[in-house]
Amino acid sequence: MVTGGTMGMRWAGHTRGLLVASVSSGLMSGFVLATDARAAQDEETNVQNLPAVEVVAPQPVARRAPPRRVSRTAANAGKPRSSGRIYVYPTAPGTGRGLEVDKVPSAINAVDAGQIKRTGSLNVTDALRDNIAGVSISEVTGNPFQPNVEFRGFIASPVTGTPQGLAVYQNGVRINEAFSDAVNWDLIPTAAIRSATLVTNNPAFGLNALGGAINLQMKDGFTYQGAELDVMGGSFGRIQGSAQWGKQVDQVYGVYAALEGLHDNGFRNFSQSDVRRFYGDVGYIKGDSEFHVNIGAAKNDFGANATVPAELLNNYWGATYTTPQTTSNRVGYLNLTAKADATPTWTLEGTAHVRRYEQKIVDGNPTNVGECTADATLLCFGDGATPANGTSGMQLGNPFAPGTILGEIDRSSIRSTSFGVSGQATNTDQLFGHENRFVIGTSYDASTTRYDAMAEIGSIGENYVVTGSGVFLGPSGTIATGLAGPVSLRTVNQYNGLYATDTFNVTDAFAITGGARFNVARISLEDQLGTALNGDTTYTRFNPVIGGTYKITSELTAYAGYSEANRVPTPLELGCADPHNPCLIAAFLVSDPPLKQVVSKTVEAGLRGTRELNIGTLGWKIGGFRATNYDDILAVPVPDRTGFGYFSNVGRTRRQGLEAEVDIKSQALQFQASYTFIDARFLDPLTLGSNSPFADAEGHIQVLPGNQIPAIPRHRVKLGVDYAITDEWKVGSNALFVSSQYLVGDESNQYAKLPSYRVFNLHTSYQATKNVQLYGKVDNVFDVRYATYGQFFDTGALPNFTNGGNPFTDPRSLSPARPRAFYAGMRVTF
C-alpha cells in the first residue's frame, strides 16, 4: 500500500493490466554506437514495430590519440572497427537510406550497453538516471526495482493511479500495461539491453508518449558474440548474477540468450526482492532479408511497496506502515520480426507479437469497517450505521474482541493477454532532385484483461501487521460511505494506428521533417458480477509533427520542432471517475461517466555540437521545451476516507524547462555534466480533495493558476567521471543533486517542500586477467538520509504505536532512500 492523501495512497490493486501496443516512429528509436563495419549491419536486427532510421554522426577531422589497450568485456572483440557511426533503428547500411544525426529535429538522449554495465545494477532505470540529463527516479513503492521514472515532468510508474506520461517500448513493442498504463520496470531483462533511447517530440510513438518514449533495443547473435558471467553481492543481503551468450553461425544465423537472478533483503522491514528473468533471440539473415524470433519470461516477487509516515522513519529508517504488502509479477512473450529490401530504394518490415502477463497483489491497509454503533456484535462502515455485508449478502457479524483495531487485506489479480501486428515501408528515392526519406506504416494491437479483487477484514497489531480473520467483505456500502465489495472485470483494449513521416533535405545544411499519426482506441469494460461496470468508449486523434534542423557549421547544429500526442483514459480511470461515487482504488470499481482524452502540445528547440580536443571528443547540447496538456487527468482523493478517490479531468497543465549537457570521451577519460530546469504548473483553477493540513472543513484545497505540480523537482544537477589510471584499473564516481519538491496532495503549494538531496557514489574495476574483471561500488557514500517522494496521509486512520498509541501529528508519508551500501563483484568473459 501507499499511504497518504492522493491516489498514490492505498491502491488496493496496484493493478497493471497488460497492453503491448505495437507502435511505430519515423524519427527516432534505439541509439547504439556501432563497433565495426559488420556490427553496423548487425545493429539493424531488432527493428520491430518502429520505422527504420539510421543516424550517421559527423566524422571527426582532428587526429585521435592511439587507442589504449582495453579488456574484452563484450563479444565484438577481434572485429574490424568503424569510426563514429551512430544508428537508430538502422536500415541496411551502405544503401544511402540513413538520416544524419544533424537532421533529427528533437533532443537526442541515449544510453548504451557499456553505460548500463557501469552501474553494476540490474535496473535499467539506474542507467537512465545517471546518463540522461532530465531523468529523475523516485522509489514511491519503497522498492528499487519498481521506481517512478520522471522526465520533463512526465512519469512512467509501476504505481496504479499515477498519471502516466511516457510510453515505454522493448524491441519496439509497447509495454505500458493496459489496465492503468503503468510500467513494470522489473520485467525488463537489463543484461540483454543493447541500447536505451529517450525520444522526444514525436507522436509517431503512439499513445501515451506525452513527454516522450523510452525505447529499449535488445541484443542478438549478430550484435553480441561470446559469453559472460557476472556475479555480485553486498549490503542488505544482495546476491545477484547474470549470464549471457551469443553466437553467429556462417554469417547467416545468430543466437543470443541472457539469464538474470537476484535476491535482496532490502533495508526496510518486509522489503525483500526476488528477480528472475530470461531473454533469447534467434535470427536469420540471407541477402537483403532478415528474420528474428525472440522470447522472454520473468518471475518476480517484491515486498514493502509503500510510503511510510515521517514519524515512523524518525524512529527507524527501515520502518513500514501496514503489511503484508507483496507484489508478484509474471510475464512471457514471443515476438516475430521480418525485413526485406523490395527494391534498391524500398524496405518492407513487419512484426507480430503475443504476450501473457499476470500480477497478484496482497495489500494490508486500514479499513473503513468497524463495530456498529447500535449493535457491537455486527460490523458497519465508518458512520456506524451502514451495514457491512459479507459475500452471502448478509450483514457481517463482529468476531473481534472489543477495542481491536481493524484493518483489511486487499487482494487483487491481473491476467492479461495481448497480441499485435504491424507493417511499414521506407523509401529513399530523391524528391525534386533532393535527398528524401519517407516512412509509412500501420499497427493493430489488442489486449484482453481479467481483473479480480476482494477484501478480507482483519486486525492490526502494534507492528502494523494486518492479520486476516477469514471474514470477507461482500457488496455493500452507499455513495455516502463508499461502495465496497468484490470485483470481477473483463476489459478489452483495441488500438489502431496509421502514421507517416518524411524528411526532406532542402539543402545539404537544412532539412525539414513532417508527419502525423492517426490513433483510434476502443476500450470495453464487461462486469462479470453484474452490469454496473459495463462500458464501451472509442477515442480518435490526429497528431501532427513538424520540425527542422540547420547545420550552422560542421560542428554546430540547431533544431526546432512542434508535435502533438494523446493519452486515452485507461480502464481503471474510466471505471472510477465520479466524485459523488468514489472508489477504493482499484479494488472496488463503480460505473462512472467517461473521461476526456489528454492531448499534449509540445514545442522544443536547441543547439548541439561536437568537437575534437586533445583530451578526447567534446560533445554538448542545450535546449528548451514547453509542453501543454489539455484535459489532463489527475487522481483525486476523498479526504478522511483512506484509499477512496476518483479520476478527473483537471483542465490545462504546463511543463517547460531547459536542459544542458556536456561530455568528454576518450579511451582514458569519460566525463559528463548536466543541468535540468523544469517548471511544471497548473493553468486552470481547481478544487481538490486532500489530507493537507491546509484543507478546509470539507477536506478541500483550492488550486490557483500558476501553482506548481507536486513531485517534480525544479532543478537537477548530475556529474559523472570515469578514469583509467592504468590499462587494468579504472575508477569513477557520480554525483546527483535534486532540489526540493512539493508533496503530492499539496497542489495548492501551502505546505513546506520535501527537502532537496545530494548523493555521491563511487565505483572501480580491475582487469585481473584478460578474461576476469573484479569490480566494486559504494552507493550513497556519505550515508545521507533523504526521501525521493512525499505525500499526505490520513493521520487518524491508525495510532502511532511508537509514541504510546497517540495520534500521528506529522501528515507526511515518505519514500525513504537506500542508506549507504557496499557491493563487490566479478565478471568473466569467454
WOWO-V287686 format. One record per backbone hydrogen bond with DSSP energy under -0.5 kcal/mol. CO is the residue of the C=O (numbers start at 0). NH is the residue of the N-H. E is the energy in kcal/mol with one decimal. If there is no record, write none. Layout:
BEGIN
CO_NH_E + CO_NH_E
END
This chain:
BEGIN
0_2_-0.6 + 5_8_-2.7 + 8_1_-1.6 + 8_10_-0.6 + 9_11_-1.8 + 16_18_-0.5 + 18_20_-0.7 + 19_21_-0.6 + 20_22_-1.1 + 20_173_-1.8 + 24_50_-0.7 + 31_33_-0.7 + 31_86_-2.4 + 35_39_-2.0 + 36_40_-0.8 + 37_40_-0.7 + 37_41_-2.3 + 38_42_-2.9 + 40_43_-1.5 + 41_44_-1.4 + 44_46_-2.4 + 46_49_-1.3 + 52_54_-0.5 + 52_87_-0.7 + 53_55_-0.5 + 53_98_-5.7 + 54_56_-0.6 + 55_100_-1.3 + 70_72_-1.2 + 73_76_-0.7 + 75_78_-1.6 + 79_36_-0.5 + 81_83_-0.6 + 83_56_-0.5 + 83_85_-0.6 + 84_33_-2.0 + 86_31_-2.1 + 87_52_-1.0 + 88_52_-2.0 + 91_94_-1.1 + 99_102_-2.3 + 100_103_-1.5 + 102_104_-0.7 + 103_105_-1.2 + 106_108_-0.5 + 106_199_-0.6 + 108_197_-2.5 + 110_195_-2.9 + 111_115_-1.9 + 112_116_-2.4 + 113_117_-1.9 + 114_118_-0.7 + 115_118_-0.8 + 115_120_-0.6 + 116_119_-1.6 + 121_123_-0.6 + 122_125_-1.1 + 122_126_-0.7 + 123_127_-1.8 + 124_128_-2.3 + 125_129_-2.2 + 126_130_-1.7 + 127_131_-1.8 + 130_132_-0.5 + 131_134_-1.5 + 133_151_-0.8 + 135_149_-3.1 + 137_139_-1.8 + 137_147_-3.2 + 138_141_-1.2 + 140_305_-1.1 + 142_145_-1.8 + 145_140_-0.6 + 147_137_-1.8 + 147_149_-0.5 + 148_155_-2.3 + 149_135_-2.6 + 150_153_-2.0 + 153_150_-2.6 + 154_164_-3.3 + 154_165_-1.3 + 155_148_-2.2 + 156_182_-2.1 + 157_159_-0.6 + 158_161_-1.9 + 161_163_-0.6 + 164_210_-2.9 + 164_211_-0.5 + 166_213_-2.8 + 167_174_-2.9 + 168_215_-2.5 + 169_172_-1.6 + 171_22_-0.7 + 171_173_-0.5 + 172_169_-2.4 + 175_18_-0.6 + 176_180_-2.8 + 177_570_-0.7 + 178_571_-2.0 + 181_176_-3.3 + 182_184_-1.1 + 183_186_-1.6 + 184_187_-1.6 + 186_188_-0.5 + 187_189_-1.2 + 188_191_-0.9 + 189_192_-1.9 + 191_218_-2.9 + 193_112_-1.2 + 194_216_-2.5 + 195_110_-2.6 + 196_198_-0.7 + 196_214_-3.3 + 197_108_-0.8 + 198_212_-2.3 + 201_204_-1.3 + 202_205_-2.2 + 205_208_-1.1 + 207_209_-1.1 + 211_166_-1.9 + 212_198_-3.3 + 212_214_-0.6 + 213_168_-3.1 + 213_215_-0.5 + 214_196_-2.6 + 214_216_-0.6 + 215_170_-3.8 + 216_193_-3.1 + 216_194_-1.7 + 219_222_-0.7 + 219_223_-1.5 + 225_245_-2.8 + 226_829_-2.6 + 227_243_-2.1 + 228_827_-2.9 + 229_241_-2.6 + 230_825_-2.4 + 231_239_-2.8 + 232_823_-2.5 + 233_236_-0.6 + 233_237_-0.7 + 234_237_-1.2 + 235_264_-2.1 + 235_265_-0.8 + 237_233_-1.9 + 238_262_-2.6 + 239_231_-2.7 + 240_260_-2.5 + 241_229_-2.7 + 242_258_-2.8 + 243_227_-2.3 + 244_256_-2.3 + 245_225_-3.0 + 246_254_-2.8 + 247_249_-0.6 + 248_251_-2.2 + 248_252_-2.5 + 251_284_-2.7 + 252_248_-2.8 + 253_282_-3.2 + 254_246_-2.6 + 255_280_-2.7 + 256_244_-2.5 + 257_278_-2.4 + 258_242_-2.4 + 259_276_-2.3 + 260_240_-2.6 + 261_274_-2.4 + 262_238_-2.6 + 263_272_-2.8 + 264_270_-0.5 + 267_270_-1.4 + 271_302_-1.3 + 272_263_-2.3 + 273_300_-2.5 + 274_261_-2.2 + 275_298_-2.5 + 276_259_-2.7 + 277_296_-2.1 + 278_257_-2.9 + 279_294_-2.2 + 280_255_-2.5 + 281_292_-2.4 + 282_253_-2.1 + 283_290_-2.7 + 285_288_-2.1 + 287_340_-0.7 + 288_285_-2.3 + 289_338_-2.1 + 290_283_-2.6 + 291_336_-2.2 + 292_281_-2.6 + 293_334_-2.8 + 294_279_-2.6 + 295_332_-2.2 + 296_277_-2.8 + 297_330_-2.0 + 299_328_-2.4 + 300_273_-2.6 + 301_326_-2.1 + 303_305_-0.9 + 307_813_-3.2 + 308_311_-1.0 + 308_312_-1.6 + 309_313_-1.8 + 310_314_-0.7 + 311_314_-0.6 + 311_315_-2.2 + 315_318_-1.7 + 317_268_-3.0 + 322_465_-3.8 + 323_363_-3.9 + 324_303_-1.0 + 325_361_-2.3 + 326_301_-2.7 + 327_359_-2.1 + 328_299_-2.6 + 329_357_-2.7 + 330_297_-2.0 + 331_355_-3.1 + 332_295_-1.7 + 333_353_-2.3 + 334_293_-2.2 + 335_351_-2.2 + 336_291_-2.1 + 337_349_-2.4 + 338_289_-2.6 + 339_341_-0.9 + 339_347_-3.1 + 342_345_-0.7 + 344_427_-1.7 + 345_341_-1.2 + 345_342_-1.5 + 346_425_-2.5 + 347_339_-2.4 + 348_423_-2.2 + 349_337_-2.3 + 350_421_-1.8 + 351_335_-3.1 + 352_419_-2.1 + 353_333_-2.6 + 354_417_-2.5 + 355_331_-2.1 + 356_415_-3.2 + 357_329_-2.8 + 358_413_-2.7 + 359_327_-2.4 + 360_411_-1.9 + 361_325_-2.6 + 362_409_-2.9 + 364_407_-2.4 + 367_381_-0.6 + 369_379_-3.4 + 374_371_-0.8 + 374_377_-1.9 + 376_397_-3.6 + 377_371_-2.4 + 378_387_-2.2 + 379_369_-2.9 + 380_383_-3.2 + 383_372_-2.2 + 383_373_-0.6 + 384_386_-0.6 + 385_380_-2.7 + 386_388_-0.7 + 386_476_-0.7 + 387_395_-3.1 + 388_473_-2.9 + 389_392_-1.8 + 393_389_-3.1 + 395_378_-2.4 + 396_398_-0.8 + 400_403_-1.9 + 403_405_-0.7 + 404_459_-2.9 + 405_366_-0.7 + 406_457_-2.7 + 407_364_-2.7 + 407_409_-0.7 + 408_410_-0.5 + 408_455_-2.1 + 409_362_-2.4 + 410_453_-2.4 + 411_360_-2.7 + 412_451_-1.9 + 413_358_-2.1 + 414_449_-2.6 + 415_356_-3.0 + 416_447_-2.8 + 417_354_-2.1 + 418_445_-2.8 + 419_352_-2.4 + 420_443_-2.6 + 421_350_-2.1 + 422_441_-2.5 + 423_348_-2.4 + 424_439_-2.3 + 425_346_-2.4 + 426_437_-2.8 + 430_433_-1.7 + 433_430_-2.9 + 434_504_-2.5 + 436_502_-2.5 + 437_426_-3.0 + 438_500_-2.2 + 439_424_-2.8 + 440_498_-2.3 + 441_422_-2.2 + 442_496_-2.3 + 443_420_-2.3 + 444_494_-3.0 + 445_418_-2.7 + 446_492_-2.7 + 447_416_-2.5 + 448_450_-0.5 + 448_490_-2.8 + 449_414_-1.8 + 450_488_-3.1 + 451_412_-2.4 + 452_486_-2.2 + 453_410_-2.9 + 454_472_-2.8 + 455_408_-2.9 + 456_468_-1.4 + 456_470_-0.6 + 457_406_-2.6 + 458_466_-3.0 + 460_463_-1.9 + 463_322_-2.0 + 463_465_-0.5 + 464_460_-1.8 + 464_466_-0.6 + 465_467_-0.6 + 466_458_-2.1 + 469_471_-0.6 + 470_456_-2.9 + 471_390_-0.6 + 475_483_-2.5 + 477_481_-2.9 + 483_475_-2.5 + 486_452_-2.3 + 487_527_-3.0 + 487_528_-0.5 + 488_450_-3.3 + 489_525_-3.0 + 490_448_-2.8 + 491_523_-2.5 + 492_446_-2.3 + 493_521_-2.6 + 494_444_-2.5 + 495_519_-2.3 + 496_442_-2.3 + 497_517_-2.9 + 498_440_-2.3 + 499_515_-2.3 + 500_438_-2.8 + 501_503_-0.5 + 501_513_-2.4 + 502_436_-2.2 + 503_505_-1.0 + 503_511_-2.7 + 508_550_-2.3 + 509_505_-1.1 + 509_506_-2.0 + 510_548_-2.2 + 511_503_-3.0 + 512_546_-2.6 + 513_501_-2.7 + 514_544_-2.4 + 515_499_-2.2 + 516_518_-0.6 + 516_542_-3.1 + 517_497_-1.7 + 518_540_-2.0 + 519_495_-2.8 + 520_538_-3.3 + 521_493_-2.4 + 522_536_-2.5 + 523_491_-2.2 + 524_526_-0.5 + 524_534_-2.1 + 525_489_-2.5 + 530_533_-1.3 + 534_524_-3.3 + 536_522_-3.0 + 538_520_-3.0 + 540_518_-3.0 + 540_542_-0.6 + 541_543_-0.6 + 542_516_-2.1 + 543_563_-1.7 + 544_514_-2.2 + 545_561_-3.1 + 546_512_-3.1 + 547_559_-2.0 + 548_510_-2.1 + 549_551_-1.2 + 549_557_-2.8 + 552_555_-0.9 + 554_609_-0.9 + 555_551_-0.8 + 555_552_-1.8 + 556_607_-2.2 + 557_549_-2.7 + 558_605_-2.3 + 559_547_-2.7 + 560_603_-2.3 + 561_545_-2.5 + 562_601_-2.9 + 564_599_-3.1 + 565_207_-2.2 + 566_597_-2.8 + 569_573_-2.7 + 570_574_-1.8 + 572_575_-1.2 + 574_589_-1.8 + 575_646_-2.5 + 576_578_-0.6 + 577_580_-1.7 + 581_482_-0.6 + 582_584_-1.3 + 582_644_-2.0 + 583_586_-0.5 + 583_587_-2.5 + 584_11_-2.4 + 586_588_-0.6 + 587_583_-0.9 + 597_566_-2.5 + 598_629_-3.2 + 599_564_-2.2 + 599_601_-0.5 + 600_627_-2.4 + 601_562_-2.5 + 602_625_-2.3 + 603_560_-2.5 + 604_623_-2.9 + 605_558_-2.5 + 606_621_-2.7 + 607_556_-2.6 + 608_619_-2.4 + 610_612_-0.5 + 610_617_-3.5 + 612_615_-0.9 + 615_612_-3.0 + 615_617_-0.6 + 616_618_-0.5 + 616_664_-2.0 + 617_610_-2.4 + 618_662_-2.8 + 619_608_-2.5 + 620_660_-2.6 + 621_606_-2.9 + 622_658_-2.8 + 623_604_-2.1 + 624_656_-2.2 + 625_602_-2.3 + 626_628_-0.5 + 626_654_-2.9 + 627_600_-2.4 + 628_652_-1.8 + 629_598_-1.9 + 631_649_-3.0 + 633_635_-0.6 + 633_647_-2.1 + 634_6_-0.6 + 634_636_-0.5 + 635_645_-2.4 + 636_638_-0.6 + 637_640_-1.4 + 640_643_-2.3 + 642_584_-1.4 + 643_637_-2.5 + 644_582_-2.9 + 645_635_-3.4 + 647_633_-2.3 + 650_631_-2.6 + 651_682_-2.5 + 651_683_-0.8 + 652_628_-2.9 + 653_680_-2.8 + 654_626_-3.4 + 655_678_-3.7 + 656_624_-1.9 + 657_676_-2.9 + 658_622_-2.6 + 659_674_-2.5 + 660_620_-2.3 + 661_672_-2.5 + 662_618_-2.9 + 663_670_-2.6 + 664_616_-3.0 + 667_723_-2.5 + 668_665_-2.7 + 669_721_-2.6 + 670_663_-2.3 + 671_719_-2.5 + 672_661_-2.5 + 673_717_-2.2 + 674_659_-2.5 + 675_715_-1.9 + 676_657_-2.0 + 677_679_-0.6 + 678_655_-2.2 + 679_708_-2.3 + 680_653_-2.8 + 681_705_-3.2 + 685_702_-2.9 + 687_700_-2.8 + 688_636_-0.6 + 691_694_-1.9 + 695_698_-2.2 + 698_689_-2.2 + 699_695_-2.8 + 700_687_-2.2 + 700_702_-0.6 + 701_703_-0.5 + 702_685_-2.4 + 703_706_-2.3 + 706_681_-2.7 + 708_711_-0.6 + 713_677_-2.1 + 714_738_-2.4 + 715_675_-2.4 + 716_736_-2.7 + 717_673_-2.3 + 718_734_-2.8 + 719_671_-2.8 + 720_732_-2.2 + 721_669_-2.4 + 722_724_-1.0 + 722_730_-2.4 + 727_729_-0.5 + 727_766_-2.3 + 728_724_-1.2 + 728_725_-1.7 + 729_764_-2.4 + 730_722_-3.1 + 731_762_-2.5 + 732_720_-2.7 + 733_760_-2.5 + 734_718_-2.3 + 735_758_-2.4 + 736_716_-2.3 + 737_756_-2.4 + 739_713_-0.8 + 740_753_-3.4 + 741_710_-2.5 + 742_745_-2.2 + 743_791_-1.3 + 745_748_-2.2 + 753_740_-1.5 + 756_737_-2.5 + 758_735_-2.4 + 759_780_-3.1 + 760_733_-1.9 + 761_777_-2.6 + 762_731_-2.4 + 763_775_-2.3 + 764_729_-2.6 + 765_767_-1.4 + 765_773_-3.0 + 769_71_-0.7 + 770_828_-2.4 + 771_767_-0.9 + 771_768_-1.7 + 772_826_-3.2 + 773_765_-3.3 + 774_824_-3.1 + 775_763_-2.4 + 776_822_-2.4 + 777_761_-2.5 + 778_820_-1.9 + 779_782_-2.3 + 783_785_-0.8 + 785_816_-2.5 + 788_814_-2.3 + 789_743_-2.6 + 790_812_-3.3 + 791_4_-4.3 + 792_794_-1.0 + 793_796_-1.6 + 794_807_-1.0 + 798_800_-1.1 + 799_802_-1.7 + 799_804_-2.0 + 799_805_-0.6 + 800_803_-0.8 + 802_805_-1.4 + 805_799_-3.0 + 808_810_-0.6 + 810_792_-1.6 + 811_309_-2.5 + 812_790_-2.1 + 813_307_-2.7 + 813_815_-0.7 + 814_787_-1.8 + 814_788_-0.5 + 820_778_-2.3 + 821_234_-2.3 + 822_776_-2.4 + 823_232_-2.5 + 824_774_-2.4 + 825_230_-2.3 + 826_772_-3.0 + 827_228_-2.8
END
